[in-house]
Amino acid sequence: MLAVVALHVVCPALFALIHAAKAYGWRGMCVFFGLCLLVGNVFENLGVMTGFPFGRYYFTGVMGPKVFFVPVLLGLAYVGMAYLSWTLARIILRSTGMELEGSRVILSPLVASFLMIAWDFSQEPVWATVVKAWIWLDGGPYFGVPLSNFAGWFVVVYVLYQLFALYVRRPLHGAEPLTLSSWRQAVLFYAVSATGNLLLLIPKKDLSLVSDSTGALWRVRDITGTCGLVSIFTMGAFALLAWTRLHDRETGFTADRSSQHMPQGHVGGL
């Protein structure tokens, strides 16, 4: 589980710090980090106290120190994965310019929200039902997780993405255009986070059955196997699509540069 935490939380958060400072400037990076921590912690604490918008749950001591009711590590998880999901959304939408324009101001938050939910969907039952980092009081059909959790997640991450999208509509001080290599790094980090879920497929000795708070029993291998497949066919699919978009962009640039150096007659012949 320490390896999974490193892949899901620490590494993405550090990467986001460096990458966002280059892409949006230090001020833009601080705005993104501030939105993630503020929106994430407000909604998570609200969720624990009232059950809205995720469902009724509480955090155990597995993830360490808390701010009010929410572990500090969860806030860092919001930062790292939220930034990776946002960056891949911009790649998929071919919106890799300095500022967001037109319909991308709405579409980027929507696509990024689906990317973020894919991450939660691929590991939620492991952390909740197997590891018991948090407990769903009423259980749920997804290995003890209620479906309301994912609807709540979508609302929360959409709010923070939409706020940031409105911020980056204007010119950003200290930002600089990212190279293809920098965009690829984000795709690879998102793919590595998906790979972290596959570590959960390693068999657990003396742990074949777990129960949720309602007493329903679940087989651990069913949970980890399902989460592994979800990681491959959701997060893996998004990463592959983003990588393909970058490949198409590179190929297009190469073709454009080549045509500029060819005699005019040859260009017309093409």
C-alpha positions as CSV (number, residue, x, y, z in Angstrom):
1,M,0.0,0.0,0.0
2,L,2.9,2.4,0.5
3,A,3.9,1.9,-3.1
4,V,0.3,2.6,-4.2
5,V,0.3,5.8,-2.0
6,A,3.5,6.9,-3.6
7,L,2.2,6.4,-7.1
8,H,-1.2,7.9,-6.4
9,V,-0.3,10.8,-4.1
10,V,3.3,11.9,-3.6
11,C,4.7,11.6,-7.1
12,P,1.7,13.2,-9.0
13,A,1.6,16.1,-6.4
14,L,5.4,16.8,-6.9
15,F,5.0,16.5,-10.7
16,A,2.0,18.9,-10.6
17,L,3.9,21.4,-8.6
18,I,6.7,21.6,-11.2
19,H,4.7,21.2,-14.4
20,A,1.9,23.6,-13.4
21,A,4.5,26.3,-12.5
22,K,5.8,26.1,-16.0
23,A,2.5,25.8,-17.8
24,Y,0.6,28.5,-15.8
25,G,3.3,30.4,-13.9
26,W,3.8,30.3,-10.2
27,R,0.6,32.4,-9.6
28,G,-1.5,30.1,-11.8
29,M,0.0,27.0,-10.1
30,C,-0.9,28.4,-6.7
31,V,-4.4,29.2,-7.9
32,F,-4.9,25.6,-9.1
33,F,-3.4,24.1,-5.9
34,G,-5.5,26.5,-3.8
35,L,-8.7,25.5,-5.6
36,C,-8.0,21.8,-5.2
37,L,-7.3,22.1,-1.5
38,L,-10.1,24.5,-0.7
39,V,-12.9,22.9,-2.8
40,G,-11.7,19.3,-2.0
41,N,-11.5,19.8,1.8
42,V,-14.7,21.9,2.0
43,F,-16.8,19.2,0.2
44,E,-15.1,16.3,1.9
45,N,-15.7,17.8,5.4
46,L,-19.2,18.6,4.4
47,G,-19.6,15.0,3.2
48,V,-18.5,13.5,6.5
49,M,-20.7,15.9,8.5
50,T,-23.9,15.7,6.4
51,G,-23.6,12.9,3.8
52,F,-23.8,15.4,0.9
53,P,-22.7,15.0,-1.9
54,F,-21.1,11.6,-1.7
55,G,-23.2,9.6,0.8
56,R,-22.7,8.8,4.5
57,Y,-19.1,7.9,5.4
58,Y,-16.2,8.7,7.7
59,F,-12.4,8.5,7.5
60,T,-10.5,6.1,9.7
61,G,-6.9,6.6,10.9
62,V,-5.3,4.6,8.0
63,M,-4.3,7.7,6.0
64,G,-2.7,9.5,8.9
65,P,-3.2,13.1,10.2
66,K,-6.4,15.0,9.4
67,V,-7.6,18.5,8.9
68,F,-10.9,18.5,10.8
69,F,-12.4,15.2,9.4
70,V,-10.3,14.7,6.3
71,P,-6.8,13.2,6.0
72,V,-4.0,15.5,4.7
73,L,-2.9,12.8,2.2
74,L,-6.3,13.0,0.6
75,G,-5.8,16.7,-0.1
76,L,-2.5,15.9,-1.8
77,A,-4.2,13.2,-3.9
78,Y,-6.7,15.8,-5.1
79,V,-3.9,18.1,-6.2
80,G,-1.8,15.6,-8.1
81,M,-4.5,13.6,-9.9
82,A,-6.7,16.6,-10.5
83,Y,-3.8,18.3,-12.3
84,L,-2.9,15.2,-14.4
85,S,-6.6,14.8,-15.4
86,W,-6.9,18.5,-16.3
87,T,-3.8,18.3,-18.5
88,L,-4.9,15.2,-20.3
89,A,-8.3,16.8,-20.9
90,R,-6.6,19.7,-22.7
91,I,-4.5,17.2,-24.8
92,I,-7.5,15.2,-25.8
93,L,-9.4,18.3,-26.8
94,R,-6.4,19.6,-28.7
95,S,-6.4,22.7,-26.5
96,T,-2.7,23.0,-25.7
97,G,-2.4,26.8,-26.3
98,M,-1.5,29.3,-23.6
99,E,-5.2,30.2,-22.8
100,L,-8.5,28.5,-23.0
101,E,-10.8,29.8,-25.7
102,G,-14.4,29.4,-26.8
103,S,-16.2,26.2,-26.0
104,R,-13.0,24.8,-24.4
105,V,-13.8,26.8,-21.3
106,I,-16.7,24.4,-20.7
107,L,-15.6,21.3,-22.4
108,S,-12.2,21.1,-20.6
109,P,-13.7,20.9,-17.1
110,L,-16.2,18.3,-18.3
111,V,-13.6,16.0,-19.9
112,A,-11.2,16.5,-17.0
113,S,-14.0,15.4,-14.6
114,F,-14.5,12.1,-16.4
115,L,-10.7,11.5,-16.3
116,M,-10.6,12.2,-12.6
117,I,-13.7,10.0,-11.9
118,A,-11.9,7.1,-13.8
119,W,-9.2,7.3,-11.2
120,D,-11.6,7.1,-8.3
121,F,-13.7,4.4,-10.0
122,S,-10.6,2.2,-10.5
123,Q,-9.6,2.1,-6.8
124,E,-12.4,3.3,-4.5
125,P,-13.5,-0.3,-3.4
126,V,-10.0,-1.2,-2.5
127,W,-9.4,1.8,-0.2
128,A,-12.9,1.7,1.3
129,T,-13.8,-2.0,1.6
130,V,-10.4,-3.8,1.7
131,V,-8.0,-1.2,3.3
132,K,-10.9,0.6,5.2
133,A,-9.2,4.0,4.9
134,W,-12.8,5.2,5.0
135,I,-16.1,3.5,5.8
136,W,-19.4,3.8,3.9
137,L,-22.0,3.6,6.5
138,D,-24.8,2.3,4.2
139,G,-22.6,0.1,1.9
140,G,-23.3,0.1,-1.8
141,P,-23.5,-2.1,-4.9
142,Y,-20.0,-1.4,-6.1
143,F,-18.2,-3.7,-3.6
144,G,-19.6,-1.7,-0.7
145,V,-19.4,1.7,-2.3
146,P,-22.6,3.7,-3.0
147,L,-23.1,5.0,-6.5
148,S,-23.8,8.5,-5.0
149,N,-20.0,8.6,-4.3
150,F,-19.2,9.0,-8.0
151,A,-21.9,11.5,-8.7
152,G,-20.6,13.5,-5.8
153,W,-17.1,13.3,-7.0
154,F,-18.1,14.5,-10.5
155,V,-19.8,17.6,-9.0
156,V,-16.8,18.4,-6.8
157,V,-14.1,18.1,-9.4
158,Y,-16.2,19.9,-12.0
159,V,-16.6,22.9,-9.7
160,L,-12.9,23.2,-9.2
161,Y,-12.1,22.7,-12.8
162,Q,-14.7,25.2,-14.0
163,L,-13.3,27.8,-11.6
164,F,-9.8,27.2,-12.9
165,A,-11.0,27.3,-16.5
166,L,-12.5,30.7,-16.0
167,Y,-9.1,31.8,-14.5
168,V,-7.0,30.6,-17.5
169,R,-9.1,32.4,-20.1
170,R,-6.9,35.4,-19.6
171,P,-3.1,35.8,-20.2
172,L,-1.0,34.3,-17.4
173,H,2.1,36.0,-16.1
174,G,5.2,33.8,-16.0
175,A,3.7,31.0,-18.1
176,E,5.4,29.6,-21.2
177,P,4.4,27.3,-24.0
178,L,4.9,23.6,-23.2
179,T,6.9,21.4,-25.5
180,L,5.6,18.1,-26.7
181,S,7.9,16.4,-24.3
182,S,6.3,18.2,-21.4
183,W,2.8,17.2,-22.5
184,R,4.0,13.6,-22.8
185,Q,5.3,13.6,-19.3
186,A,1.8,14.3,-18.0
187,V,0.4,11.4,-20.0
188,L,3.0,9.1,-18.6
189,F,2.4,10.2,-15.0
190,Y,-1.4,9.5,-15.5
191,A,-0.5,6.1,-16.9
192,V,1.8,5.3,-14.0
193,S,-1.0,6.1,-11.6
194,A,-3.1,3.6,-13.4
195,T,-0.3,1.1,-13.1
196,G,-0.3,1.7,-9.4
197,N,-3.7,0.0,-9.2
198,L,-2.3,-3.1,-10.9
199,L,-0.1,-3.6,-7.8
200,L,-3.3,-4.3,-5.9
201,L,-3.6,-7.5,-7.9
202,I,-0.7,-9.0,-5.9
203,P,-2.4,-11.7,-3.7
204,K,-2.9,-10.9,-0.1
205,K,-2.1,-13.7,2.3
206,D,-4.8,-14.5,4.9
207,L,-7.2,-12.1,3.4
208,S,-9.8,-13.7,1.0
209,L,-13.0,-12.1,2.3
210,V,-13.9,-8.7,3.6
211,S,-17.2,-7.2,4.8
212,D,-18.6,-3.7,4.5
213,S,-20.4,-1.8,7.2
214,T,-23.7,-3.5,6.4
215,G,-22.2,-7.0,6.9
216,A,-22.1,-7.9,3.2
217,L,-19.2,-10.1,2.3
218,W,-17.0,-9.5,-0.7
219,R,-14.1,-11.5,-2.2
220,V,-10.9,-9.6,-2.2
221,R,-9.7,-11.0,-5.5
222,D,-13.0,-9.9,-7.1
223,I,-12.5,-6.4,-5.9
224,T,-8.8,-6.1,-6.9
225,G,-9.4,-7.9,-10.2
226,T,-12.3,-5.6,-11.1
227,C,-10.3,-2.5,-10.1
228,G,-7.4,-3.7,-12.2
229,L,-9.6,-4.1,-15.3
230,V,-11.2,-0.7,-14.7
231,S,-7.8,0.9,-14.5
232,I,-6.7,-0.6,-17.8
233,F,-9.9,0.1,-19.8
234,T,-10.7,3.6,-18.4
235,M,-7.5,5.3,-17.3
236,G,-5.5,3.3,-19.8
237,A,-7.9,4.2,-22.6
238,F,-7.7,7.9,-21.7
239,A,-3.9,7.8,-21.6
240,L,-3.7,6.1,-24.9
241,L,-6.0,8.6,-26.5
242,A,-4.0,11.5,-25.1
243,W,-0.8,10.0,-26.4
244,T,-2.3,9.5,-29.8
245,R,-3.4,13.2,-29.9
246,L,0.2,14.2,-29.2
247,H,1.5,11.8,-31.8
248,D,-0.8,13.3,-34.4
249,R,0.3,16.8,-33.4
250,E,3.9,15.9,-33.8
251,T,3.3,14.2,-37.2
252,G,1.4,17.3,-38.4
253,F,4.2,19.6,-37.3
254,T,6.8,17.5,-39.1
255,A,4.8,17.4,-42.3
256,D,4.3,21.1,-42.2
257,R,8.0,21.8,-41.7
258,S,8.9,19.5,-44.5
259,S,6.5,21.1,-47.0
260,Q,7.9,24.5,-46.3
261,H,11.3,23.4,-47.7
262,M,9.9,21.7,-50.8
263,P,9.7,23.4,-54.2
264,Q,6.3,24.9,-54.9
265,G,5.7,22.5,-57.7
266,H,6.1,19.5,-55.5
267,V,3.8,20.9,-52.9
268,G,1.1,21.4,-55.6
269,G,1.7,17.9,-56.8
270,L,0.8,16.5,-53.3
